[in-house]
Amino acid sequence: MMEVFGILLLVIVAPVWISFHYLTKWREQKGLSADDEHMLEDLWRSAKRMEDRILSLEAILDAEQPNWRKEDDK
């Protein structure tokens, strides 16, 4: 009788328990954590600063060397 109970435990209960366990873990991790949100915001600020710098450099190049874009395409 104990063998039957052990087999039922391994065949039915264990897979269901494991499935529910990992489903719960997956649902908990669906959103971004506070650290991830902070890192994402830092990356967004860095990208915005780099975009502003690139636009400034392009404006300087346009003023000093008007044909620099055409020369770059060669």
N, CA, C and O atoms as CSV, one atom per row, in Angstrom:
chain,resi,resn,atom,element,x,y,z
A,1,MET,N,N,0.820,-1.196,0.000
A,1,MET,CA,C,0.000,0.000,0.000
A,1,MET,C,C,0.863,1.259,0.000
A,1,MET,O,O,0.527,2.247,-0.653
A,2,MET,N,N,1.967,1.222,0.727
A,2,MET,CA,C,2.843,2.371,0.801
A,2,MET,C,C,3.481,2.662,-0.558
A,2,MET,O,O,3.724,3.821,-0.893
A,3,GLU,N,N,3.754,1.608,-1.344
A,3,GLU,CA,C,4.325,1.810,-2.670
A,3,GLU,C,C,3.349,2.554,-3.571
A,3,GLU,O,O,3.747,3.438,-4.331
A,4,VAL,N,N,2.075,2.197,-3.486
A,4,VAL,CA,C,1.045,2.856,-4.297
A,4,VAL,C,C,0.953,4.327,-3.918
A,4,VAL,O,O,0.858,5.195,-4.785
A,5,PHE,N,N,0.981,4.601,-2.616
A,5,PHE,CA,C,0.934,5.985,-2.149
A,5,PHE,C,C,2.148,6.769,-2.658
A,5,PHE,O,O,2.008,7.914,-3.088
A,6,GLY,N,N,3.312,6.174,-2.612
A,6,GLY,CA,C,4.528,6.831,-3.097
A,6,GLY,C,C,4.470,7.097,-4.589
A,6,GLY,O,O,4.868,8.168,-5.048
A,7,ILE,N,N,3.977,6.129,-5.348
A,7,ILE,CA,C,3.866,6.301,-6.800
A,7,ILE,C,C,2.861,7.402,-7.131
A,7,ILE,O,O,3.122,8.239,-7.994
A,8,LEU,N,N,1.712,7.405,-6.447
A,8,LEU,CA,C,0.714,8.460,-6.672
A,8,LEU,C,C,1.277,9.833,-6.323
A,8,LEU,O,O,1.018,10.818,-7.015
A,9,LEU,N,N,2.040,9.886,-5.256
A,9,LEU,CA,C,2.663,11.140,-4.857
A,9,LEU,C,C,3.610,11.643,-5.943
A,9,LEU,O,O,3.590,12.824,-6.291
A,10,LEU,N,N,4.430,10.757,-6.472
A,10,LEU,CA,C,5.398,11.145,-7.499
A,10,LEU,C,C,4.746,11.446,-8.843
A,10,LEU,O,O,5.204,12.328,-9.571
A,11,VAL,N,N,3.686,10.725,-9.177
A,11,VAL,CA,C,3.076,10.860,-10.498
A,11,VAL,C,C,2.066,12.004,-10.550
A,11,VAL,O,O,1.956,12.677,-11.575
A,12,ILE,N,N,1.330,12.237,-9.470
A,12,ILE,CA,C,0.251,13.227,-9.513
A,12,ILE,C,C,0.592,14.481,-8.715
A,12,ILE,O,O,0.537,15.588,-9.252
A,13,VAL,N,N,0.935,14.325,-7.464
A,13,VAL,CA,C,1.094,15.476,-6.576
A,13,VAL,C,C,2.348,16.285,-6.909
A,13,VAL,O,O,2.280,17.511,-6.999
A,14,ALA,N,N,3.471,15.630,-7.089
A,14,ALA,CA,C,4.729,16.344,-7.324
A,14,ALA,C,C,4.688,17.202,-8.590
A,14,ALA,O,O,5.065,18.372,-8.515
A,15,PRO,N,N,4.253,16.696,-9.745
A,15,PRO,CA,C,4.211,17.558,-10.935
A,15,PRO,C,C,3.263,18.753,-10.784
A,15,PRO,O,O,3.566,19.855,-11.242
A,16,VAL,N,N,2.113,18.525,-10.139
A,16,VAL,CA,C,1.169,19.629,-9.936
A,16,VAL,C,C,1.779,20.674,-9.010
A,16,VAL,O,O,1.681,21.872,-9.272
A,17,TRP,N,N,2.409,20.221,-7.927
A,17,TRP,CA,C,3.025,21.152,-6.987
A,17,TRP,C,C,4.142,21.952,-7.663
A,17,TRP,O,O,4.232,23.166,-7.480
A,18,ILE,N,N,4.982,21.282,-8.435
A,18,ILE,CA,C,6.078,21.960,-9.135
A,18,ILE,C,C,5.523,22.967,-10.140
A,18,ILE,O,O,6.040,24.078,-10.257
A,19,SER,N,N,4.482,22.586,-10.859
A,19,SER,CA,C,3.873,23.503,-11.831
A,19,SER,C,C,3.342,24.752,-11.145
A,19,SER,O,O,3.609,25.866,-11.597
A,20,PHE,N,N,2.600,24.582,-10.067
A,20,PHE,CA,C,2.066,25.740,-9.349
A,20,PHE,C,C,3.174,26.593,-8.748
A,20,PHE,O,O,3.072,27.819,-8.722
A,21,HIS,N,N,4.219,25.955,-8.272
A,21,HIS,CA,C,5.341,26.693,-7.702
A,21,HIS,C,C,5.965,27.626,-8.742
A,21,HIS,O,O,6.164,28.811,-8.474
A,22,TYR,N,N,6.273,27.095,-9.922
A,22,TYR,CA,C,6.922,27.912,-10.938
A,22,TYR,C,C,5.961,28.900,-11.586
A,22,TYR,O,O,6.392,29.965,-12.029
A,23,LEU,N,N,4.681,28.580,-11.653
A,23,LEU,CA,C,3.699,29.561,-12.130
A,23,LEU,C,C,3.642,30.756,-11.192
A,23,LEU,O,O,3.574,31.900,-11.642
A,24,THR,N,N,3.669,30.499,-9.905
A,24,THR,CA,C,3.660,31.581,-8.924
A,24,THR,C,C,4.922,32.424,-9.050
A,24,THR,O,O,4.847,33.652,-9.018
A,25,LYS,N,N,6.065,31.793,-9.191
A,25,LYS,CA,C,7.325,32.533,-9.362
A,25,LYS,C,C,7.286,33.381,-10.624
A,25,LYS,O,O,7.748,34.522,-10.616
A,26,TRP,N,N,6.744,32.843,-11.701
A,26,TRP,CA,C,6.676,33.560,-12.975
A,26,TRP,C,C,5.783,34.787,-12.840
A,26,TRP,O,O,6.115,35.855,-13.356
A,27,ARG,N,N,4.656,34.646,-12.153
A,27,ARG,CA,C,3.741,35.778,-11.971
A,27,ARG,C,C,4.357,36.861,-11.104
A,27,ARG,O,O,4.124,38.045,-11.344
A,28,GLU,N,N,5.132,36.484,-10.109
A,28,GLU,CA,C,5.793,37.464,-9.251
A,28,GLU,C,C,6.812,38.283,-10.032
A,28,GLU,O,O,6.988,39.470,-9.758
A,29,GLN,N,N,7.475,37.677,-10.989
A,29,GLN,CA,C,8.537,38.347,-11.726
A,29,GLN,C,C,8.045,38.992,-13.010
A,29,GLN,O,O,8.856,39.460,-13.809
A,30,LYS,N,N,6.750,39.028,-13.227
A,30,LYS,CA,C,6.216,39.577,-14.465
A,30,LYS,C,C,6.578,41.048,-14.634
A,30,LYS,O,O,6.955,41.457,-15.732
A,31,GLY,N,N,6.476,41.844,-13.594
A,31,GLY,CA,C,6.771,43.269,-13.670
A,31,GLY,C,C,8.233,43.550,-13.383
A,31,GLY,O,O,9.008,42.655,-13.049
A,32,LEU,N,N,8.585,44.816,-13.521
A,32,LEU,CA,C,9.952,45.231,-13.235
A,32,LEU,C,C,10.119,45.462,-11.739
A,32,LEU,O,O,9.214,45.964,-11.072
A,33,SER,N,N,11.259,45.098,-11.234
A,33,SER,CA,C,11.551,45.376,-9.831
A,33,SER,C,C,11.937,46.850,-9.700
A,33,SER,O,O,12.153,47.533,-10.701
A,34,ALA,N,N,12.020,47.325,-8.481
A,34,ALA,CA,C,12.387,48.723,-8.239
A,34,ALA,C,C,13.789,49.006,-8.775
A,34,ALA,O,O,14.036,50.070,-9.341
A,35,ASP,N,N,14.707,48.053,-8.597
A,35,ASP,CA,C,16.071,48.230,-9.116
A,35,ASP,C,C,16.071,48.297,-10.640
A,35,ASP,O,O,16.787,49.106,-11.230
A,36,ASP,N,N,15.267,47.448,-11.275
A,36,ASP,CA,C,15.184,47.458,-12.735
A,36,ASP,C,C,14.611,48.779,-13.241
A,36,ASP,O,O,15.092,49.326,-14.233
A,37,GLU,N,N,13.586,49.293,-12.563
A,37,GLU,CA,C,13.002,50.574,-12.963
A,37,GLU,C,C,14.015,51.699,-12.805
A,37,GLU,O,O,14.105,52.580,-13.660
A,38,HIS,N,N,14.778,51.674,-11.717
A,38,HIS,CA,C,15.800,52.695,-11.491
A,38,HIS,C,C,16.880,52.621,-12.575
A,38,HIS,O,O,17.302,53.649,-13.105
A,39,MET,N,N,17.321,51.412,-12.899
A,39,MET,CA,C,18.338,51.238,-13.933
A,39,MET,C,C,17.811,51.698,-15.292
A,39,MET,O,O,18.536,52.330,-16.060
A,40,LEU,N,N,16.561,51.384,-15.585
A,40,LEU,CA,C,15.961,51.792,-16.849
A,40,LEU,C,C,15.876,53.310,-16.946
A,40,LEU,O,O,16.141,53.885,-18.002
A,41,GLU,N,N,15.506,53.954,-15.849
A,41,GLU,CA,C,15.445,55.418,-15.848
A,41,GLU,C,C,16.831,56.025,-16.036
A,41,GLU,O,O,16.979,57.005,-16.766
A,42,ASP,N,N,17.851,55.457,-15.387
A,42,ASP,CA,C,19.225,55.938,-15.572
A,42,ASP,C,C,19.669,55.782,-17.022
A,42,ASP,O,O,20.293,56.683,-17.583
A,43,LEU,N,N,19.352,54.648,-17.625
A,43,LEU,CA,C,19.707,54.432,-19.030
A,43,LEU,C,C,18.992,55.425,-19.937
A,43,LEU,O,O,19.576,55.925,-20.899
A,44,TRP,N,N,17.727,55.712,-19.631
A,44,TRP,CA,C,16.975,56.665,-20.442
A,44,TRP,C,C,17.602,58.051,-20.338
A,44,TRP,O,O,17.743,58.745,-21.344
A,45,ARG,N,N,17.983,58.461,-19.108
A,45,ARG,CA,C,18.632,59.775,-18.936
A,45,ARG,C,C,19.961,59.830,-19.688
A,45,ARG,O,O,20.274,60.839,-20.319
A,46,SER,N,N,20.740,58.756,-19.625
A,46,SER,CA,C,22.023,58.719,-20.337
A,46,SER,C,C,21.811,58.814,-21.843
A,46,SER,O,O,22.540,59.532,-22.529
A,47,ALA,N,N,20.830,58.105,-22.355
A,47,ALA,CA,C,20.541,58.159,-23.792
A,47,ALA,C,C,20.100,59.559,-24.198
A,47,ALA,O,O,20.486,60.045,-25.262
A,48,LYS,N,N,19.304,60.207,-23.371
A,48,LYS,CA,C,18.846,61.571,-23.671
A,48,LYS,C,C,20.029,62.533,-23.684
A,48,LYS,O,O,20.120,63.384,-24.568
A,49,ARG,N,N,20.940,62.409,-22.710
A,49,ARG,CA,C,22.129,63.273,-22.686
A,49,ARG,C,C,22.997,63.034,-23.918
A,49,ARG,O,O,23.507,63.985,-24.511
A,50,MET,N,N,23.167,61.776,-24.306
A,50,MET,CA,C,23.970,61.476,-25.496
A,50,MET,C,C,23.309,62.045,-26.745
A,50,MET,O,O,24.002,62.553,-27.627
A,51,GLU,N,N,21.986,61.970,-26.838
A,51,GLU,CA,C,21.288,62.543,-27.986
A,51,GLU,C,C,21.500,64.051,-28.041
A,51,GLU,O,O,21.740,64.606,-29.113
A,52,ASP,N,N,21.414,64.719,-26.887
A,52,ASP,CA,C,21.646,66.167,-26.844
A,52,ASP,C,C,23.073,66.506,-27.266
A,52,ASP,O,O,23.293,67.475,-27.992
A,53,ARG,N,N,24.034,65.719,-26.819
A,53,ARG,CA,C,25.432,65.959,-27.198
A,53,ARG,C,C,25.635,65.770,-28.699
A,53,ARG,O,O,26.331,66.560,-29.337
A,54,ILE,N,N,25.039,64.738,-29.257
A,54,ILE,CA,C,25.167,64.491,-30.701
A,54,ILE,C,C,24.568,65.644,-31.493
A,54,ILE,O,O,25.151,66.100,-32.476
A,55,LEU,N,N,23.397,66.113,-31.059
A,55,LEU,CA,C,22.776,67.247,-31.754
A,55,LEU,C,C,23.650,68.492,-31.657
A,55,LEU,O,O,23.761,69.244,-32.626
A,56,SER,N,N,24.273,68.721,-30.499
A,56,SER,CA,C,25.176,69.865,-30.343
A,56,SER,C,C,26.390,69.731,-31.254
A,56,SER,O,O,26.790,70.693,-31.910
A,57,LEU,N,N,26.972,68.542,-31.294
A,57,LEU,CA,C,28.130,68.324,-32.168
A,57,LEU,C,C,27.767,68.504,-33.641
A,57,LEU,O,O,28.546,69.066,-34.411
A,58,GLU,N,N,26.589,68.028,-34.029
A,58,GLU,CA,C,26.158,68.208,-35.414
A,58,GLU,C,C,25.941,69.680,-35.732
A,58,GLU,O,O,26.253,70.122,-36.838
A,59,ALA,N,N,25.414,70.445,-34.784
A,59,ALA,CA,C,25.222,71.882,-35.004
A,59,ALA,C,C,26.569,72.584,-35.161
A,59,ALA,O,O,26.717,73.458,-36.016
A,60,ILE,N,N,27.545,72.209,-34.346
A,60,ILE,CA,C,28.890,72.791,-34.461
A,60,ILE,C,C,29.498,72.435,-35.812
A,60,ILE,O,O,30.061,73.299,-36.483
A,61,LEU,N,N,29.393,71.185,-36.213
A,61,LEU,CA,C,29.933,70.773,-37.511
A,61,LEU,C,C,29.221,71.475,-38.660
A,61,LEU,O,O,29.862,71.868,-39.634
A,62,ASP,N,N,27.902,71.638,-38.559
A,62,ASP,CA,C,27.164,72.353,-39.605
A,62,ASP,C,C,27.656,73.788,-39.737
A,62,ASP,O,O,27.745,74.312,-40.848
A,63,ALA,N,N,27.979,74.431,-38.609
A,63,ALA,CA,C,28.444,75.819,-38.638
A,63,ALA,C,C,29.875,75.918,-39.161
A,63,ALA,O,O,30.192,76.833,-39.921
A,64,GLU,N,N,30.730,74.998,-38.768
A,64,GLU,CA,C,32.140,75.087,-39.143
A,64,GLU,C,C,32.449,74.421,-40.475
A,64,GLU,O,O,33.345,74.873,-41.188
A,65,GLN,N,N,31.750,73.387,-40.822
A,65,GLN,CA,C,32.014,72.628,-42.045
A,65,GLN,C,C,30.669,72.217,-42.646
A,65,GLN,O,O,30.195,71.110,-42.389
A,66,PRO,N,N,30.052,73.086,-43.436
A,66,PRO,CA,C,28.696,72.840,-43.926
A,66,PRO,C,C,28.542,71.550,-44.748
A,66,PRO,O,O,27.453,70.976,-44.774
A,67,ASN,N,N,29.577,71.095,-45.399
A,67,ASN,CA,C,29.466,69.910,-46.262
A,67,ASN,C,C,29.923,68.619,-45.581
A,67,ASN,O,O,30.187,67.630,-46.265
A,68,TRP,N,N,30.017,68.608,-44.290
A,68,TRP,CA,C,30.542,67.429,-43.600
A,68,TRP,C,C,29.654,66.205,-43.787
A,68,TRP,O,O,30.150,65.078,-43.791
A,69,ARG,N,N,28.367,66.408,-43.938
A,69,ARG,CA,C,27.470,65.257,-44.119
A,69,ARG,C,C,27.694,64.611,-45.486
A,69,ARG,O,O,27.642,63.387,-45.612
A,70,LYS,N,N,27.937,65.414,-46.488
A,70,LYS,CA,C,28.183,64.880,-47.834
A,70,LYS,C,C,29.515,64.147,-47.884
A,70,LYS,O,O,29.637,63.117,-48.548
A,71,GLU,N,N,30.512,64.674,-47.185
A,71,GLU,CA,C,31.822,64.031,-47.153
A,71,GLU,C,C,31.759,62.692,-46.425
A,71,GLU,O,O,32.502,61.767,-46.755
A,72,ASP,N,N,30.891,62.588,-45.455
A,72,ASP,CA,C,30.756,61.353,-44.682
A,72,ASP,C,C,30.107,60.244,-45.505
A,72,ASP,O,O,30.347,59.064,-45.250
A,73,ASP,N,N,29.288,60.609,-46.488
A,73,ASP,CA,C,28.583,59.622,-47.307
A,73,ASP,C,C,29.480,58.956,-48.342
A,73,ASP,O,O,29.091,57.937,-48.914
A,74,LYS,N,N,30.662,59.496,-48.601
A,74,LYS,CA,C,31.544,58.948,-49.641
A,74,LYS,C,C,32.049,57.595,-49.284
A,74,LYS,O,O,32.803,56.995,-50.051
